[in-house]
Amino acid sequence: MSKFELVAVPLSRSAFEPFGDVIETAGDPPSLINQGWAERYHDLAQIDVTAAGGRPLVDLVRTRPRTLPMSIKMVERHALGSQAFVPLARARFIVVVAPAGATPKPSDLRAFTTNGQQGVNYRPGVWHHPLLALDQVSDFLVLHRGGPTEDCEELVFTADEITLRL
Amino acid sequence: MSKFELVAVPLSRSAFEPFGDVIETAGDPPSLINQGWAERYHDLAQIDVTAAGGRPLVDLVRTRPRTLPMSIKMVERHALGSQAFVPLARARFIVVVAPAGATPKPSDLRAFTTNGQQGVNYRPGVWHHPLLALDQVSDFLVLHRGGPTEDCEELVFTADEITLRL
């Protein structure tokens, strides 16, 4: 059995580019709207959910926090749709991903820590671990694909021991 | 000039049914997902954004708080798409709406106060005031329609004085 250490690094748009979008107010300056009462940060995620009769699906997900280090035993992917997670408690969480495409090896995994103000949007097919909250029970708005076709493929790592650390 | 008093009442799904969806964890019990680590509150908003070549558009909007009582001078509508607002600071805000359809009179307006855990999704064509944060500068995730056609109609109330109160 091989052992892998997966260390979470700070999430940024440039580092996350192979996997999707970071939903945050950093970056381009906002435009003023609502007679000057509000600032708009525009078009932050490529929502891609209409394949195979799909539609935008909005869920709220409440997740218990994990304690790190922890073992990563699986990832999953949704080939037909993007999937966005925006934290409502403005709490940090961990993102574990591997590029869309061939079955990832443990060494293909990347881990990121959000800063508490960031959400993410996975492109269709990007491998990812289910939500990993830290510190507290955390609510997320989830924007993904609803449709007639089931679209979740799981990959279980059996031969390797993968440890996720901060 | 006529004077109208518009008093905000607590937001609930039943009261908001003529206007759209309340995005909240109340109501149907959640399902367990992620090997029991999370609860999912499912399919909370009817996202309707594909008319006339539209697509789902994700913005973040940061808005300054208002002080009530305040004067309501206008509402707007988007005939081609729904528009959802989910507060990221988990702070209460005020929703001012009138039913889709004919030009509303001041007496057609309704006002609701959210409980800090609720978002809203306006159906296409529902008249609404721009975001009305209270208490603090507040960030919102906005999920609406992007498309080649401009889709915002404003209605300015000129002959009436409308006062919004808690």
Chai-1 contact restraints between the chains, C-beta under 6 A:
chainA,res_idxA,chainB,res_idxB,connection_type,confidence,min_distance_angstrom,max_distance_angstrom,comment,restraint_id
A,T25,B,L60,contact,1.0,0.0,6.0,A-B,restraint_1
A,N34,B,P130,contact,1.0,0.0,6.0,A-B,restraint_2
A,W37,B,T63,contact,1.0,0.0,6.0,A-B,restraint_3
A,W37,B,R64,contact,1.0,0.0,6.0,A-B,restraint_4
A,A38,B,V61,contact,1.0,0.0,6.0,A-B,restraint_5
A,A38,B,T63,contact,1.0,0.0,6.0,A-B,restraint_6
A,A38,B,L131,contact,1.0,0.0,6.0,A-B,restraint_7
A,E39,B,R62,contact,1.0,0.0,6.0,A-B,restraint_8
A,R40,B,D59,contact,1.0,0.0,6.0,A-B,restraint_9
A,R40,B,V61,contact,1.0,0.0,6.0,A-B,restraint_10
A,Y41,B,L60,contact,1.0,0.0,6.0,A-B,restraint_11
A,H42,B,D59,contact,1.0,0.0,6.0,A-B,restraint_12
A,D43,B,L57,contact,1.0,0.0,6.0,A-B,restraint_13
A,L44,B,V58,contact,1.0,0.0,6.0,A-B,restraint_14
A,A45,B,V58,contact,1.0,0.0,6.0,A-B,restraint_15
A,I47,B,P56,contact,1.0,0.0,6.0,A-B,restraint_16
A,P56,B,I47,contact,1.0,0.0,6.0,A-B,restraint_17
A,P56,B,P56,contact,1.0,0.0,6.0,A-B,restraint_18
A,L57,B,D43,contact,1.0,0.0,6.0,A-B,restraint_19
A,V58,B,L44,contact,1.0,0.0,6.0,A-B,restraint_20
A,V58,B,A45,contact,1.0,0.0,6.0,A-B,restraint_21
A,D59,B,R40,contact,1.0,0.0,6.0,A-B,restraint_22
A,D59,B,H42,contact,1.0,0.0,6.0,A-B,restraint_23
A,L60,B,T25,contact,1.0,0.0,6.0,A-B,restraint_24
A,L60,B,Y41,contact,1.0,0.0,6.0,A-B,restraint_25
A,V61,B,A38,contact,1.0,0.0,6.0,A-B,restraint_26
A,V61,B,R40,contact,1.0,0.0,6.0,A-B,restraint_27
A,R62,B,E39,contact,1.0,0.0,6.0,A-B,restraint_28
A,T63,B,W37,contact,1.0,0.0,6.0,A-B,restraint_29
A,T63,B,A38,contact,1.0,0.0,6.0,A-B,restraint_30
A,R64,B,W37,contact,1.0,0.0,6.0,A-B,restraint_31
A,V86,B,L141,contact,1.0,0.0,6.0,A-B,restraint_32
A,P130,B,N34,contact,1.0,0.0,6.0,A-B,restraint_33
A,L131,B,A38,contact,1.0,0.0,6.0,A-B,restraint_34
A,L141,B,V86,contact,1.0,0.0,6.0,A-B,restraint_35
